[in-house]
Amino acid sequence: MKKTAILIYLLFSAAAAFAQTSIPTAPNLTVQDKNPNKILPVTVEYPHQNTRIAQGAKGIFLFGRVHSGGGLLTINGVDVPIYRTGTWLTYLPVKPGNMDFIIEFTDAEQTHKYIRSVFVRGFDYRKYLDKPGFDTSTLFPASDVELSSADVLDFTVAGSPDMVVKMSAGDYFKDSLLIASQREPGIYKKTVNFNNAEPSGKAAKVTYYMYDDNGKLKAKASSLGRIKILPENKVSKTAKVIREDSRLRPAPQPNGHILDTKLFGNVEITGRINNLYRVKLDDKVIGWIERRFLNPSAELKKPKNIAWEISASPQEGKTVLTIKNTEKVSFKVEETHNSFNIVLYYTQALNTIMSDSEDELISGLDYEILSDGTKKIKANYKNGAKLWGYTYRYDDNNLIFELYHQPKFNFTEEKPLNGLKVVLDPGHSPKRTIPYDGAVGPSGLLEYEANYDIALSAKSHLESLGAEVFLSKEENENMPLGRRTEKIEQNGAHLFISVHNNALPDFIDPFARERGSSVFYYYPHSLPFAQAMQSSFIKNVGLPTEGIIQADFSVTRSSPQVPSILIENVYMMIPYQEELLKQERFINILGSTIAEGVINFVNPTWNIKERGSIVNMPQN
């Protein structure tokens, strides 16, 4: 009976695939650009053809446009509402594997039929119903693992459902039973604690075995990588940081970073997994970094730094904090309301500490012993003093911070931003082929186009208020992320604003809640600027706000010397919000809203209340 059902399933799938080969692929902006005079009944701007959808997705959104006065649109038999502009947005369920969406649009004359195909990452257990076996891409570990006897590892493997799965790895464990997932057919999991294992230090592959209910072996497969378990006191090694100023990840996965921790010199490593090394800065700070950024060597010694002189001296517009070390070591920066703190790792002692009492920003230096090898240096702010931004560098073994004071401006009633210098960064670069650089809207509006229009409007409003404004790039200029903050230093700018419009990860339901503007920041000294900007958006734009979010964006992370924010003005994937971005009036509202956010931050005493809002003020 089981084989008959599988045969029917395969025959049905083959017939469906054959029937769909005659359906044309749904066109999009790229096709329209090549044939500007051709009328396309339906376009699908997202997902792109053969897009790979994130693993675990239960549904994805689709959006596009019908080029007709009206009609009926269905996707896989589901009715899709059409906005008055002809654009549409929907969210439909998906399953792992290849997924086809059949788009049908019926206008006054005929029915137009297209196909849009995607691939949903994940395990499709249906492939393993006929012949028992493992999905070899899920065999852990895929690369060599070296850990200590104090570690715990999670194993997951995918294969035929409703089987008994066990695994063995040399002397570390034998015939260990994996538990079948109740929610995901064909997924088997096991957590192994190596406390009871013999830490032999011998590398061993993990071999997985699949049995039926009668105990008969049906499949066997081994991992590509090997595991090696060492005694806890022998797993530690020393490595040189090849890519200095690197950051740690909180887990052995290729995403996310621990904020504000910088790697320099030599570091201690205590294991490796998934092509990442585990770095131990102290007992509380342990993270992961790509193996290519470190070079382990038996000849290297773990750092034992002494910070032999620490000083703070005032200079024009800044305080220079100098830490003279015997070795170059990793550190962490902490910003609080009362102090600027530097945590030094692998540091045994702090010696001379001195500061100039005439400094405008700080009242003095203090320190705290966090552990035998970790010390904290605190630069305490004077009452009412605020950090504007900072930079850091190593000069040989000397770690130097420049702490910038709050600038003094010559603001006037008529020019409330007189003397202020602002860098506006229109996000993304022109690319009209898939994948685009940035988001796209249902009608084919590209994000770089909307971002540039908003930046020009903000520039005009800011200049009318007395500010000097520099664009990071021109509209048709390709600009990599690493260069977008260069004009801060080149022009002595006081603020940095990156202008964007939003989209969602493809597996998020856009209808789950209302969506609108958001403001992102990275460094704590940029938070007041983000708050001032959000207040302006709440007051002037009239769309939902998603709040203020600390996020690890390249442009805000690369500009610690000034308050820096990234604005997501609207969700251009939502049809009515994309339509707003095509209206000059709305672009003007966004530009003036950004300008008012700047005033809220740098000159909040300027009498805006009598004027109501600069959104309605004429420009010079």
Secondary structure, 3 states (H helix, E strand, C coil): CHHHHHHHHHHHHHHHHHHHCCCCECCCHHHHHHCCCCCCCEEEEECCCCEEECCCCCEEEEEEEECCCCCEEEECCEECCCCCCCEEEEEEECCCEEEEEEEEEECCCCEEEEEEEEEECCCCHHHHCCCCCECHHHCCCCCCEEEECCCEEEEEEEECCCCEEEEEECCCEEEEECEECCCCCCEEEEEEEHHHCCCCCCCEEEEEEEECCCCCEEEEEEEEEEEEEECHHHCCEEEEECCCCECCECCCCCCCCCCCEEECCEEEEEEEECCEEEEECCCCCEEEEEHHHEEECCCCCCCCEEEEEEEEEEECCEEEEEEEECCCCCEEEEECCCEEEEEECCEEEEEEEEECCCCCCEEEEEEEEEECCEEEEEEEECCCCCEEEEEEEEECCEEEEEEEECCCCCCCCCCCCCCCEEEEEECCCCCCCCCCCCCECCCCCEHHHHHHHHHHHHHHHHHHCCCEEEECCCCCCCCCHHHCCHHHHHHCCCEEEEEEEECCCCCCCCCCCCCCEEEEECCHHHHHHHHHHHHHHHHHCCCCEEEEEECCCHHHHCCCCCCEEEEEEEECCCHHHHHHCCCHHHHHHHHHHHHHHHHHHHCCCCCCCCCCCHHHCCCC
